[in-house]
Amino acid sequence: MRVKKVICAETMTGFYMDDKEAIKEGAKSDGFIYKGKPLTPGFKTIRQPGVAVSVMFMLEDGFVVYGDCAVAQYAASGGREVPNTGKALIDIIEKHVIPYFEGTDISEFKSTAEKFDRAEFDGEQLPASIRYGVTQAILEVAAYHKKITMCEVIIEEYGLKYDLTPVRINAQSGDERYINVDKMILKEVGMIPHGLINNVEEKLGRDGQIFLDWVKWVKNRISEIGQPNYKPVMRYDVYGCMGKAFGNDLDKVLNYLLKVEEACKPYKVFIEMPVDMKSSEKQLEAMKYLRKRLDEAGSKLLLIIDEYANTYEEIVQWVDAKGADMVQVKTIDLGGINNIVDAVLYCKSHGVLAYQGGTCNETDKSALVCVNLAVATKPFAMAGKPGMGVDEGVMIVNNEQQRLLAILGEKMKK
């Protein structure tokens, strides 16, 4: 299928870009914004609107496919891409992507995406956000060409098996961590509640009590308003705030993790980024130490790595080093979506759980494409995205998964 023309449109994401360092250092919230000066290069304000760019391939028969380029909520954190403007992204796309693809014939996803993702322009790869969006469009071209779903393209090209097992969805509470938990319970979301624990003073507490009290409330709330057979998996993202509260004393962090686990019983609990040691090497050392000490204590609490495992190569390093029980495959940071598939499959083949995550700062299109990847590769869980409202992101991801499972189920009957 030949690409006749490539065009762009500046669009919106489902959330915002936040300066995580400024927030962790105590920036005060004022309504929906944060007061104070940003600390991370590239930010003009601590919270600023997310920007996306839709890259559209106009095909030879007039049909149009597209993918969305964007960056994570916590841009520039832990080695991630810096915030960018729509105009800046479009300038790069017009210079490199348009001449690369116009007139090109695309019949399959894997080889086309890998070649583009790894290509160098002016001596370097294109920004991850652009590779992310463009490869979404490539996948849709391949699906349109073969007259199958994007999910089936992945299954066929990667030699995977058809599997109708649903992938659990993870929802994010944002700062509305009471009302949104109720929404998750009512809709029986499989992995909850995230928490957005990105500030010690307001959300964790210097002694950790604020967070502990909320964890207990979540557990009790499930019993109060949930159905008897509803047994979600608990995932809490604390953005290194446990380490910050306890001066990165790993033994104190360990003791606190054990308290959190006790407060969550009988639910399975994951803690993401309990510490942030500011370098990949120190983070790996700290996470391995915590895992060892948790094992010695007989703990079943599981640890997730997010920052410092941004690229496929970094994920491989963390998996090989057994640095975490679960890797968040941060979809938006990996560049080409071919890397998402490879990362999830690598984790699974090496006994490490994969959470196909991403960011609230994505778009409806990138979320739909990611569902197709997850239904094909079967990670432990996938993110309900975009946004922080629960309902919208969970609806988008759930509905696409249910449609795909119905389509695959019907085809498997033949």
C-alpha positions, 0 to 999 in steps of 0.5 A: 500500500503506497503512501501518497502524502504525509500531513500533520495536525497539532492536537491535544493530549489527555492530560498535562506535562508536569515538572516532577522535581518541582512537585517532589520538592514541595511546589504548592498546588493552587487549584489545578496548577502548581505555584513556583518556578520549574526546576526541570529544563524545558518547562516554562511552568510546573504544569503545562498543557500536553501537546500532540501531533497527529501524523497522517498517511494519505494512501494511494486509494484515498484512505487515511491512517494516522498515529499520535506523537506525544511525550510523558506527563513527567517529561525530562524525568529519569532520562526521558524526552524533554517537553516539546511544542507542536510546531517543533515536532512538526518542523522535524516531521516535515524535514525528515518523516515526509520525504522518508515516507511519501511514495513508499510502499508499506505491506508489513509492520515489523520490518518497516517500523524497525527500519524507521525506528533505528534510522538516523537523520542528521546523525541521530535517531528522531525523538522518541515521540515522533517514532512513537506516533509514526509507527502507530500509523505504519501498523494501521497501514499494515492492518488496512492492507491485510484487511485485519485488525492491528492486533492480528498483524502483531500476532501474525508477524511475531508468530504469537498465538491467538489468546482470548484471555482479557488483559487486566486494566490499570487505572490512575486516580490522579489527585482525586484519590477518593472519588476516583477509587470509588469509580474503579471499584464500581467498574471493577477495574483489575489493577488499582489505584496508582495514587499519584504519590509524588509529594512527601509532605501532602501525600506520603507524610514525613513518617509515611502515615498519610499514605498508610492511612489512605492505603487502609482506606482503599482496602476498606472501601473495596469491602464497603462498596465492591462486589464480593468477588471483586479482587483487584491487584493493588499498584501504588506509584510513589515516585521515589517519595518513600526514599525521600521521606526516609533519607534514602535509608534503604532499611527504613524504606524496607520496614515501611514497605512491610507496613504497606504490605500488611495494610494491603492484605489480603490483596496482592500489592505492587510498589512502583519506584519506592526510591529514586537514586538519581542514576540507573546504577544506584537505582538498580543496586537499591532495588536489588537490595530491597528485593533481597531484604523483602525476600528474607522477611518473607514478603510477597510485596512486588517492586516495579521499575519505571524511570531508568528503564525507558528504552528497550535496551534499558529494559533488557538490562533491568530484566537480565539483572533481575532488578525488579519484579515488574517492568513498566513498559513505558509505551510513550518512551520507547520510540517505535511501538515495535519496541513495546512488543519486543519489550513485553515479550522479552520480559515474559520470556525471562520471568519478569512481569510486564506492565504495558503502561504509558502516560495519562498524557497520551491520546485516544489514538495511541491508547487504541493502538496500545490495546491492540499490542497488549491483546496480542502480547498479553502483558500482566496489565495495561494502562487505562489511558489517557487522562486522570479521570478514570472513566474515559481512559478505562472506557477507551481501553476496555471497549477496544479490548472487548471489540478485539476479543469478540472479533478474534473469537469469531475468527477462531470459530472458522 
